[in-house]
Amino acid sequence: MNEFTLKYNLLDTSSKQEVLDFIHFLLEKKSVNRRKSHSLNKKQLLKVSVWTDDEIEEMNKNLQKFNQWKIQEW
């Protein structure tokens, strides 16, 4: 950071403003990407279905029936 400060201080006022604008741009870009990531995760989570215990029990019963099937050999 010390090196950055030394170099920054060597710049003229216009160049300093350009550096600050660029830093602001990078921070904004990072913030937007983070927000997109959070909103995407939220959307994905909202699409997750939740099964009740009764539904799971019914599926387990059907799975047991399915496992009893004999596959016809050729």
C-alpha contacts under 8 A as a table, 3 or more apart, distances in Angstrom:
res1	aa1	res2	aa2	distance
1	M	4	F	5.05
1	M	5	T	6.26
2	N	5	T	5.13
2	N	6	L	6.25
3	E	6	L	5.17
3	E	7	K	6.25
4	F	7	K	5.23
4	F	8	Y	5.89
5	T	8	Y	4.98
5	T	9	N	6.07
6	L	9	N	5.29
6	L	10	L	6.64
7	K	10	L	5.20
7	K	11	L	6.93
8	Y	11	L	5.49
8	Y	16	K	6.67
9	N	12	D	7.91
11	L	14	S	7.96
11	L	15	S	5.76
11	L	16	K	5.91
12	D	15	S	5.38
12	D	16	K	6.16
13	T	16	K	5.07
13	T	17	Q	6.29
14	S	17	Q	5.17
14	S	18	E	6.34
15	S	18	E	4.90
15	S	19	V	6.26
16	K	19	V	5.13
16	K	20	L	6.26
17	Q	20	L	5.02
17	Q	21	D	6.07
18	E	21	D	5.03
18	E	22	F	6.16
19	V	22	F	5.08
19	V	23	I	6.20
20	L	23	I	5.08
20	L	24	H	6.11
21	D	24	H	5.02
21	D	25	F	6.11
22	F	25	F	4.93
22	F	26	L	6.25
23	I	26	L	5.11
23	I	27	L	6.21
24	H	27	L	5.15
24	H	28	E	6.07
25	F	28	E	5.13
25	F	29	K	6.06
26	L	29	K	5.08
26	L	30	K	6.18
27	L	30	K	5.10
27	L	31	S	6.13
28	E	31	S	4.99
28	E	32	V	6.14
29	K	32	V	5.20
29	K	33	N	6.26
30	K	33	N	5.21
30	K	34	R	6.21
31	S	34	R	5.09
31	S	35	R	6.20
32	V	35	R	5.07
32	V	36	K	6.12
33	N	36	K	5.08
33	N	37	S	6.12
34	R	37	S	5.06
34	R	38	H	6.20
35	R	38	H	5.08
35	R	39	S	6.06
36	K	39	S	5.17
36	K	40	L	5.99
37	S	40	L	5.13
37	S	41	N	6.18
38	H	41	N	5.12
38	H	42	K	6.11
39	S	42	K	4.99
39	S	43	K	6.15
40	L	43	K	5.10
40	L	44	Q	6.19
41	N	44	Q	5.07
41	N	45	L	6.10
42	K	45	L	5.08
42	K	46	L	6.18
43	K	46	L	5.16
43	K	47	K	6.55
44	Q	47	K	5.27
44	Q	48	V	6.83
45	L	48	V	5.35
51	W	55	E	6.05
51	W	56	I	6.65
52	T	55	E	5.23
52	T	56	I	6.40
53	D	56	I	5.11
53	D	57	E	6.11
54	D	57	E	5.06
54	D	58	E	6.20
55	E	58	E	5.10
55	E	59	M	6.27
56	I	59	M	5.09
56	I	60	N	6.21
57	E	60	N	5.09
57	E	61	K	6.33
58	E	61	K	5.14
58	E	62	N	6.36
59	M	62	N	5.08
59	M	63	L	6.03
60	N	63	L	4.92
60	N	64	Q	6.26
61	K	64	Q	5.23
61	K	65	K	6.52
62	N	65	K	5.03
62	N	66	F	6.10
63	L	66	F	4.89
63	L	67	N	6.14
64	Q	67	N	5.15
64	Q	68	Q	6.54
65	K	68	Q	5.29
65	K	69	W	7.01
66	F	69	W	5.59
